[in-house]
Amino acid sequence: MVTKIIKIGNSKGLRLSKTILDRYDIGDTVNMRMEENCIIIEPVSKPRSDWAKSFKEMRKNCHDTLLIEDIFEEESNWE
């Protein structure tokens, strides 16, 4: 794809179409790295974005039991 470099203040930049932004799930920030003769732009990963789904699946399969005893079991007796 050929695209024009545009002037942004004293800098220059690229304009990405909504189609590209949606297809690659690009939000307000990106990771950019330079390799030999190319610039790679990647969406910022969201490492915990699917946790809610995973927790629901764990609950459904009864895999959400505590692995470590609750250390505050007797907190009602603290005074």
Backbone as numpy.savetxt, mean C-alpha at the origin, in Angstrom:
# Nx Ny Nz CAx CAy CAz Cx Cy Cz
4.71 3.77 -25.47 3.87 4.94 -25.47 4.75 6.17 -25.47
4.48 7.09 -26.33 5.21 8.35 -26.39 4.36 9.40 -25.69
4.98 10.18 -24.80 4.27 11.24 -24.09 5.17 12.46 -23.99
4.57 13.63 -23.87 5.34 14.88 -23.79 5.75 15.17 -22.35
6.90 15.80 -22.22 7.36 16.33 -20.95 6.73 17.72 -20.83
6.10 18.01 -19.68 5.44 19.30 -19.51 6.18 20.15 -18.48
6.05 21.46 -18.58 6.67 22.38 -17.65 5.77 22.52 -16.42
6.37 22.37 -15.23 5.66 22.53 -13.97 6.51 23.48 -13.11
6.18 24.76 -13.13 7.01 25.75 -12.42 8.40 25.77 -13.03
9.42 25.62 -12.20 10.80 25.57 -12.68 11.23 24.16 -13.04
10.34 23.20 -12.88 10.66 21.80 -13.15 9.92 21.32 -14.38
10.09 20.06 -14.68 9.35 19.41 -15.77 8.80 18.10 -15.24
7.73 17.60 -15.87 7.13 16.38 -15.39 6.38 15.64 -16.47
5.83 14.51 -16.09 5.01 13.68 -16.97 3.58 13.72 -16.49
2.65 13.69 -17.39 1.24 13.61 -17.04 0.80 12.18 -17.33
0.24 11.52 -16.32 -0.25 10.15 -16.49 -1.76 10.18 -16.63
-2.28 9.44 -17.58 -3.72 9.41 -17.81 -4.44 8.68 -16.68
-5.72 8.97 -16.51 -6.54 8.30 -15.51 -6.55 6.79 -15.75
-6.54 6.38 -17.00 -6.52 4.96 -17.35 -5.29 4.27 -16.75
-4.13 4.90 -16.89 -2.89 4.33 -16.35 -2.94 4.33 -14.82
-3.39 5.45 -14.23 -3.47 5.53 -12.77 -4.38 4.46 -12.20
-5.52 4.25 -12.83 -6.47 3.23 -12.36 -5.94 1.82 -12.58
-5.37 1.58 -13.75 -4.89 0.23 -14.07 -3.81 -0.25 -13.11
-2.92 0.66 -12.72 -1.81 0.28 -11.85 -2.01 0.71 -10.40
-3.22 1.16 -10.06 -3.58 1.54 -8.70 -2.58 2.55 -8.13
-2.33 3.61 -8.89 -1.39 4.65 -8.49 -2.17 5.75 -7.78
-1.77 6.06 -6.55 -2.40 7.11 -5.76 -1.60 8.40 -5.84
-1.39 9.03 -4.67 -0.70 10.32 -4.62 0.82 10.20 -4.63
1.35 9.02 -4.33 2.80 8.85 -4.32 3.19 7.59 -5.10
4.41 7.60 -5.61 4.94 6.46 -6.34 6.37 6.20 -5.89
6.84 4.99 -6.14 8.26 4.67 -5.98 8.89 4.87 -7.35
10.01 5.54 -7.38 10.70 5.75 -8.65 12.16 5.32 -8.47
12.63 4.51 -9.40 14.03 4.10 -9.34 14.63 4.18 -10.74
15.91 4.41 -10.74 16.61 4.53 -12.00 17.51 3.32 -12.21
17.37 2.70 -13.34 18.24 1.60 -13.72 18.91 1.98 -15.02
19.76 1.14 -15.50 20.53 1.46 -16.70 19.59 1.86 -17.86
19.68 3.12 -18.25 18.94 3.68 -19.39 17.42 3.67 -19.22
16.90 3.60 -17.99 15.45 3.68 -17.84 15.08 4.18 -16.44
13.89 4.72 -16.35 13.30 5.16 -15.08 12.07 4.30 -14.87
11.97 3.69 -13.70 10.84 2.80 -13.40 9.97 3.47 -12.34
8.68 3.62 -12.64 7.72 4.22 -11.73 6.76 3.13 -11.30
6.64 2.92 -9.98 5.76 1.87 -9.45 4.83 2.44 -8.39
3.62 1.90 -8.28 2.74 2.35 -7.20 3.34 1.99 -5.85
3.06 2.81 -4.85 3.53 2.52 -3.50 2.69 1.36 -2.98
3.37 0.33 -2.50 2.63 -0.83 -2.01 1.95 -0.49 -0.69
0.84 -1.15 -0.44 0.08 -0.97 0.79 0.12 -2.30 1.52
1.16 -2.53 2.32 1.39 -3.86 2.88 0.27 -4.41 3.76
-0.56 -3.57 4.35 -1.61 -4.07 5.24 -3.00 -3.92 4.64
-3.08 -3.63 3.36 -4.38 -3.34 2.76 -5.34 -4.52 2.76
-4.85 -5.73 2.78 -5.75 -6.89 2.74 -5.89 -7.59 4.10
-5.44 -6.95 5.16 -5.52 -7.57 6.49 -6.95 -7.80 6.91
-7.85 -6.85 6.68 -9.24 -7.02 7.12 -9.85 -8.26 6.48
-9.59 -8.44 5.21 -10.10 -9.63 4.51 -9.51 -10.90 5.12
-8.22 -10.88 5.40 -7.56 -12.05 5.99 -8.11 -12.36 7.38
-8.35 -11.31 8.18 -8.91 -11.52 9.51 -10.30 -12.15 9.44
-11.12 -11.69 8.51 -12.46 -12.27 8.35 -12.37 -13.74 7.97
-11.44 -14.06 7.09 -11.25 -15.45 6.66 -10.76 -16.30 7.83
-9.84 -15.76 8.64 -9.36 -16.49 9.81 -10.50 -16.77 10.78
-11.35 -15.76 11.01 -12.48 -15.93 11.93 -13.43 -17.00 11.41
-13.69 -16.94 10.12 -14.59 -17.91 9.49 -14.09 -19.34 9.67
-12.77 -19.53 9.63 -12.17 -20.86 9.74 -11.72 -21.20 11.17
-12.14 -20.36 12.13 -11.78 -20.56 13.55 -10.26 -20.60 13.77
-9.54 -19.79 13.03 -8.08 -19.71 13.17 -7.66 -18.42 13.88
-8.57 -17.85 14.67 -8.27 -16.58 15.32 -8.13 -16.72 16.84
-7.62 -17.85 17.29 -7.41 -18.05 18.72 -6.08 -17.41 19.14
-5.99 -17.04 20.43 -4.77 -16.43 20.95 -3.63 -17.45 20.97
-2.46 -17.03 20.58 -1.28 -17.89 20.63 -0.53 -17.70 21.95
-0.74 -16.55 22.57 -0.10 -16.24 23.84 -1.21 -15.90 24.83
-1.09 -16.40 26.05 -2.09 -16.12 27.07 -2.23 -14.62 27.28
-3.43 -14.17 27.56 -3.69 -12.78 27.85 -3.07 -12.43 29.20
-2.11 -11.53 29.21 -1.40 -11.22 30.46 -2.21 -10.32 31.38
-3.33 -9.81 30.91 -4.14 -8.90 31.71 -5.43 -9.56 32.19
-5.43 -10.87 32.33 -6.64 -11.58 32.74 -7.16 -11.09 34.09
-6.28 -10.77 35.02 -6.70 -10.43 36.36 -6.69 -8.94 36.63
-6.78 -8.14 35.62 -6.68 -6.69 35.81 -7.83 -6.13 36.65
-8.96 -6.84 36.71 -10.08 -6.36 37.53 -9.73 -6.43 39.02
-8.73 -7.23 39.39 -8.33 -7.36 40.78 -7.26 -6.33 41.18
-6.80 -5.54 40.22 -5.76 -4.55 40.51 -6.39 -3.35 41.21
-5.88 -3.00 42.35 -6.32 -1.78 43.01 -5.35 -1.40 44.06
